[in-house]
Amino acid sequence: MSVPLLALFLTAFAFGTAEFVIAGLLPEVALGLDVSVPVAGYLISGYAIGIAVLGPLLTLATKRFNRKTTVVVLGALFAVGQALCAIAPNFELLMAARVFVSALHGAFFGMAFVISTGLVPPERRGFAVALVLSGLTVSNVIGVPLGTAIGQLFDWRATFWAVGALGLIASIVIAVFLPKTAGSESTHSSFAREFKALGRQQVYLGLAIATLVMLAQYAVFTYIAPLYLEVTRLEEEMVPIMLLIYGVGATIGVFLGGRLADWNLGKSIVLVLAGQVLLFGSLYFVAPYPLAMGITTFIWGGVNFAFGSPLQSRMLLWANDAPNLTSSLIPTGFNVGIAVGAILSANLLEQGMGYHNLPWVGTVVITIALLLAIISVVWEAKSTNRPPTGDADTIIVAH
């Protein structure tokens, strides 16, 4: 495995930790900035909106720049952004720093996919992309629990300093070892073909399902720390352990989703979403019981991350002749869902709903996503249309 690929993985890990670790630190951040926990939850929404909107714009603005130079600069600016988060004196400036970092996040992953596939032979391009993507998953398993523990042991600001240092180290490794010409080759489909692919129901309904699934997940996960503390009544030091349990389940779910995708794309999407409906509902009933909550958290993490591979694979199969626009919109759909989920729960909490009832929000939204998936699969089965043919080397599964 090449050092540049490992550096890209490490940078992806840093970005993933920066995005998700705030969920484990919300009570501390809220206390430190003298805001309510629901208001602090907007830090997750702001980051997600930045990825969805500013990331693609930054990618377009830098498309003529040398890819190596751009990625190194993004890594350095990421470290600066984390430092700004660490020293932010109030909520508004912390939000501004988070949005700044999120724009870098969105641009980095678009470039990292292209660069990673150019570092390996054609037959290993899937592995290269998977390695970059695994940085996000591993950040949930290791980065989020470790970052939460650092924040609780020292101070929540220490977490931002640590993540920023990690990003800076990764960017230095990229600067030293990444070839100057990495990512210089690219292929471009016509805009007409790209937009035509979006008109296929497997693609646009897939985007709707992706948005709804992430909305459901982050309507609950945004406030998972106070849920554990106030409803499950865990000690504060148990929160990182529960997040680790969730992350281990998520990692297993990623591989399970890949196996299900190889089995049957449509049926696996329906099966995973049905499992999510059951798990979200179960969270409400087991929340007051620590052992049951731990077991359910593990399974919940698994089913949450199992849906990605089947859904994305199906969407890109049906956009095989023009995958660029579709693959770039998938993370946009994910992050719009994250932002809306966090905002929705914040509003419901401010109206007095209570953390214990948040799983019902996820249950309702996931049920809608399941119904859309069933409609899409049945529609496809009754149609005579077949997936288009295209260059398999251009297919990238995004997250």
FINU-921451 format. One line per field, with one value per residue (C-alpha): y negated, x, z; residue number from 1; residue in one letter. Coordinates in steps of 0.2 Angstrom, whole numbers, padded with zeros to 4 digits. Each point is the difference from the previous one (the first is absolute). Last residue first. Layout:
FINU-921451
yy: (Y  ...)
xx: (X  ...)
zz: (Z  ...)
resi: (NUM  ...)
resn: (A  ...)
This chain:
FINU-921451
yy: (-0045  0003  0016  -0004  0006  -0006  0016  0009  -0010  0000  0011  -0005  0009  0009  -0007  0013  -0007  0011  0005  -0018  -0007  0013  -0004  -0019  0001  0012  -0013  -0014  0009  0004  -0019  -0004  0013  -0008  -0017  0007  0011  -0014  -0012  0014  0002  -0018  0004  0003  -0017  -0010  -0008  -0017  -0012  -0004  0019  0000  -0014  0008  0016  -0008  -0010  0016  0010  -0014  -0001  0018  0002  -0014  0009  0017  -0008  -0011  0016  0008  -0015  0002  0018  -0004  -0015  0011  0017  -0003  0016  0011  -0011  0015  0010  -0016  -0001  0019  0000  -0015  0008  0017  -0007  -0013  0010  0010  -0015  -0003  0019  0003  -0016  0006  0017  -0007  -0013  0014  0010  -0015  -0006  0017  0000  -0018  0001  -0016  -0001  0017  -0005  -0015  0008  0014  -0011  -0006  0018  0007  -0014  0003  0018  -0004  -0012  0014  0012  -0013  -0005  0019  0004  -0013  0003  0019  0011  -0010  -0015  0011  0004  -0018  -0004  0013  -0008  -0018  0008  0008  -0018  -0007  0012  -0004  -0018  0002  0009  -0013  -0013  0009  0001  -0019  -0003  0011  -0013  -0012  0013  0008  -0005  0009  -0015  -0015  0005  0012  -0012  -0015  0009  0006  -0018  -0001  0019  -0001  -0013  0005  0017  -0005  -0014  0012  0012  -0013  -0008  0017  0005  -0016  0002  0018  -0006  -0011  0013  0016  -0011  -0005  -0019  -0002  0009  -0013  -0013  0008  0003  -0018  -0006  0010  0012  -0005  0011  -0004  0001  -0012  0010  0003  -0010  -0006  0017  0001  0004  -0016  -0011  0014  0004  -0018  0000  0015  -0008  -0016  0010  0009  -0017  -0006  0015  -0003  -0018  0002  0013  -0011  -0013  0013  -0001  0013  0017  -0004  -0007  0014  0013  -0007  -0001  0018  0006  -0011  0005  0019  0008  -0016  -0005  0017  -0002  -0016  0006  0015  -0012  -0003  0019  0004  -0012  0009  0017  -0004  -0006  0016  0008  -0017  0000  -0012  -0018  -0007  0007  -0009  -0017  0000  0006  -0012  -0015  0002  0005  -0016  -0012  0005  0000  -0017  -0008  0009  -0008  -0018  0005  0006  -0016  -0010  0010  -0002  -0019  0000  0011  -0011  -0002  0011  0006  0019  -0003  -0012  0013  0012  -0012  -0002  0018  0002  -0014  0010  0015  -0010  -0007  0017  0006  -0015  0002  0018  -0003  -0014  -0014  -0001  0008  -0012  -0010  0015  0010  -0015  -0001  0019  -0002  -0016  0007  0018  -0001  -0016  0006  0014  -0011  -0012  0014  0008  -0017  -0002  0013  -0013  -0009  0017  0001  -0017  -0014  -0007  0003  0013  0007  0004  0006  0012  0006  0002  0010  0017  -0008  -0011  0015  0002  -0013  -0002  0019  0002  -0014  0008  0018  -0007  -0008  0017  0009  -0012  0002  0019  -0002  -0011  0013  0014  0017)
xx: (-0100  0004  0001  0010  -0004  0012  0009  -0016  -0001  -0018  -0015  -0018  -0010  -0015  -0018  -0014  -0009  -0010  0015  0006  -0016  -0001  0018  -0004  -0016  0007  0015  -0012  -0010  0016  0005  -0017  0002  0018  -0008  -0013  0012  0013  -0012  -0005  0018  -0001  -0013  0013  0009  -0015  -0014  0000  -0002  0019  0003  -0011  0009  0017  -0006  -0005  0016  0011  -0011  0000  0019  0004  -0013  0008  0017  -0005  -0009  0016  0011  -0011  0000  0019  -0003  -0015  0009  0015  -0009  -0005  -0002  -0001  -0013  -0012  0015  0005  -0017  0000  0018  -0005  -0015  0008  0016  -0008  -0013  0011  0006  -0016  -0003  0016  0000  -0018  0007  0013  -0011  -0013  0012  0006  -0018  -0005  0014  -0004  -0019  -0009  0003  -0007  -0018  0004  0015  -0011  -0009  0016  0005  -0016  0000  0018  -0003  -0013  0013  0013  -0013  -0006  0017  0006  -0015  0004  0019  0000  0014  0016  -0009  -0003  0018  0005  -0013  0007  0017  -0007  -0010  0015  0008  -0016  -0002  0018  -0004  -0016  0010  0013  -0014  -0006  0018  0002  -0016  0005  0011  -0015  -0009  -0015  -0018  -0008  -0011  0010  0018  -0003  -0012  0011  0014  -0011  -0007  0007  -0003  -0019  -0005  0016  -0005  -0017  0006  0014  -0013  -0011  0014  0006  -0018  -0003  0017  -0005  -0017  0009  0012  -0011  -0013  0011  -0001  0017  0008  -0006  0009  0017  -0004  -0004  0015  0011  0012  0017  0015  0015  0019  0010  -0005  0018  0012  0011  0002  -0006  0014  0006  -0015  -0012  0010  -0001  -0019  -0002  0010  -0011  -0016  0006  0005  -0017  -0009  0010  -0003  -0018  -0001  0009  -0014  -0012  0011  0012  -0007  -0018  0007  0013  -0013  -0011  0014  0004  -0018  -0002  0017  0000  -0016  -0008  0016  0003  -0016  0005  0018  -0008  -0005  0019  0003  -0015  0005  0017  -0007  -0012  0015  0009  -0003  0005  0017  0002  0005  -0012  -0016  0006  0001  -0017  -0008  0010  -0006  -0018  0004  0010  -0012  -0014  0011  0008  -0018  -0003  0015  -0007  -0017  0008  0010  -0016  -0009  0013  0000  -0019  0001  0012  0019  0006  0018  -0002  -0011  0013  0013  -0011  -0001  0019  0003  -0013  0009  0016  -0010  -0009  0017  0007  -0015  0002  0018  -0002  -0015  0009  -0013  -0013  -0014  0002  -0016  -0010  0006  -0004  -0017  -0003  0006  -0010  -0017  -0001  0016  -0005  -0018  0007  0011  -0014  -0011  0013  0003  -0019  0001  0007  -0017  -0008  0013  -0004  0013  0013  0015  0008  -0016  -0006  0017  0000  -0017  0003  0016  -0005  -0009  0015  0010  -0009  0006  0018  0002  -0005  0012  0015  -0004  -0001  0017  0007  -0007  0008  0016  -0001  -0003  0016  0010  -0004  -0008)
zz: (0003  -0018  -0011  -0015  -0017  -0013  -0003  -0004  -0016  -0005  -0004  0005  0013  -0008  -0003  -0002  0015  0012  0011  0000  0006  0014  0006  -0001  0009  0014  0002  0002  0013  0009  0000  0007  0014  0003  0003  0013  0009  0001  0008  0012  0005  0007  0013  0014  -0003  0005  -0011  0009  -0014  0001  -0003  -0015  -0008  0004  -0007  -0016  -0002  0003  -0013  -0012  0000  -0001  -0014  -0010  0004  -0008  -0015  -0003  0002  -0014  -0011  -0005  -0005  -0011  -0008  -0005  -0004  -0018  -0010  0016  0007  0004  0007  0010  0009  0003  0007  0011  0008  0002  0008  0011  0008  0012  0009  0010  0002  0009  0011  0006  0004  0011  0008  0003  0010  0010  0003  0006  0013  0005  0002  -0001  -0019  -0004  -0005  -0010  -0008  -0006  -0012  -0008  -0002  -0007  -0014  -0003  -0003  -0013  -0008  -0001  -0008  -0013  -0005  -0001  -0011  -0013  -0001  0001  0006  -0004  0009  0015  0001  -0001  0013  0012  -0002  0004  0014  0009  0000  0007  0014  0005  0000  0010  0013  0000  0002  0015  0007  -0003  0010  0015  0008  0002  0011  -0008  0004  -0015  -0001  0005  -0003  -0015  -0008  0004  -0010  -0014  -0005  -0017  -0002  0001  -0013  -0008  -0005  -0006  -0011  -0006  -0006  -0007  -0011  -0006  -0005  -0009  -0010  -0004  -0006  -0012  -0006  -0001  -0007  -0015  -0003  0008  -0014  -0013  0011  -0003  -0018  -0004  0010  -0011  0009  0006  0002  0012  -0001  0011  0016  0005  -0011  0015  0007  0019  0012  0008  -0002  0004  0016  0005  -0003  0011  0014  -0001  0001  0015  0009  -0004  0008  0016  0001  -0003  0014  0012  -0002  0008  0016  0008  0004  -0007  -0017  -0001  0003  -0014  -0012  0004  -0002  -0016  -0008  0003  -0007  -0007  -0008  -0006  -0011  -0007  -0004  -0008  -0014  -0005  0001  -0010  -0014  -0001  0001  -0015  -0010  0003  -0018  -0008  0008  0015  0003  -0013  0009  0016  -0008  -0007  0016  0010  -0011  0004  0018  0003  -0007  0012  0015  -0005  0000  0017  0008  -0004  0006  0017  0002  -0003  0013  0012  -0003  0004  0015  0009  0004  -0014  0005  -0004  -0015  -0008  0003  -0009  -0015  0000  -0001  -0014  -0009  0000  -0006  -0014  -0005  -0002  -0010  -0011  -0003  -0005  -0011  -0010  -0002  -0015  0011  0014  -0001  -0005  0015  0011  -0007  0003  0018  0004  -0002  0007  0010  0008  0003  0010  0010  0004  0005  0012  0009  0001  0014  0011  -0001  0006  0014  0007  -0002  0013  -0012  0012  0006  -0018  -0005  0015  -0003  -0019  0002  -0007  -0015  -0003  -0005  -0016  -0012  0006  0002  -0018  -0006  0010  -0006  -0018  0003  0006  -0015  -0011  0009  -0001  -0019  -0001  0010  -0012  0005)
resi: (399  398  397  396  395  394  393  392  391  390  389  388  387  386  385  384  383  382  381  380  379  378  377  376  375  374  373  372  371  370  369  368  367  366  365  364  363  362  361  360  359  358  357  356  355  354  353  352  351  350  349  348  347  346  345  344  343  342  341  340  339  338  337  336  335  334  333  332  331  330  329  328  327  326  325  324  323  322  321  320  319  318  317  316  315  314  313  312  311  310  309  308  307  306  305  304  303  302  301  300  299  298  297  296  295  294  293  292  291  290  289  288  287  286  285  284  283  282  281  280  279  278  277  276  275  274  273  272  271  270  269  268  267  266  265  264  263  262  261  260  259  258  257  256  255  254  253  252  251  250  249  248  247  246  245  244  243  242  241  240  239  238  237  236  235  234  233  232  231  230  229  228  227  226  225  224  223  222  221  220  219  218  217  216  215  214  213  212  211  210  209  208  207  206  205  204  203  202  201  200  199  198  197  196  195  194  193  192  191  190  189  188  187  186  185  184  183  182  181  180  179  178  177  176  175  174  173  172  171  170  169  168  167  166  165  164  163  162  161  160  159  158  157  156  155  154  153  152  151  150  149  148  147  146  145  144  143  142  141  140  139  138  137  136  135  134  133  132  131  130  129  128  127  126  125  124  123  122  121  120  119  118  117  116  115  114  113  112  111  110  109  108  107  106  105  104  103  102  101  100  99  98  97  96  95  94  93  92  91  90  89  88  87  86  85  84  83  82  81  80  79  78  77  76  75  74  73  72  71  70  69  68  67  66  65  64  63  62  61  60  59  58  57  56  55  54  53  52  51  50  49  48  47  46  45  44  43  42  41  40  39  38  37  36  35  34  33  32  31  30  29  28  27  26  25  24  23  22  21  20  19  18  17  16  15  14  13  12  11  10  9  8  7  6  5  4  3  2  1)
resn: (H  A  V  I  I  T  D  A  D  G  T  P  P  R  N  T  S  K  A  E  W  V  V  S  I  I  A  L  L  L  A  I  T  I  V  V  T  G  V  W  P  L  N  H  Y  G  M  G  Q  E  L  L  N  A  S  L  I  A  G  V  A  I  G  V  N  F  G  T  P  I  L  S  S  T  L  N  P  A  D  N  A  W  L  L  M  R  S  Q  L  P  S  G  F  A  F  N  V  G  G  W  I  F  T  T  I  G  M  A  L  P  Y  P  A  V  F  Y  L  S  G  F  L  L  V  Q  G  A  L  V  L  V  I  S  K  G  L  N  W  D  A  L  R  G  G  L  F  V  G  I  T  A  G  V  G  Y  I  L  L  M  I  P  V  M  E  E  E  L  R  T  V  E  L  Y  L  P  A  I  Y  T  F  V  A  Y  Q  A  L  M  V  L  T  A  I  A  L  G  L  Y  V  Q  Q  R  G  L  A  K  F  E  R  A  F  S  S  H  T  S  E  S  G  A  T  K  P  L  F  V  A  I  V  I  S  A  I  L  G  L  A  G  V  A  W  F  T  A  R  W  D  F  L  Q  G  I  A  T  G  L  P  V  G  I  V  N  S  V  T  L  G  S  L  V  L  A  V  A  F  G  R  R  E  P  P  V  L  G  T  S  I  V  F  A  M  G  F  F  A  G  H  L  A  S  V  F  V  R  A  A  M  L  L  E  F  N  P  A  I  A  C  L  A  Q  G  V  A  F  L  A  G  L  V  V  V  T  T  K  R  N  F  R  K  T  A  L  T  L  L  P  G  L  V  A  I  G  I  A  Y  G  S  I  L  Y  G  A  V  P  V  S  V  D  L  G  L  A  V  E  P  L  L  G  A  I  V  F  E  A  T  G  F  A  F  A  T  L  F  L  A  L  L  P  V  S  M)
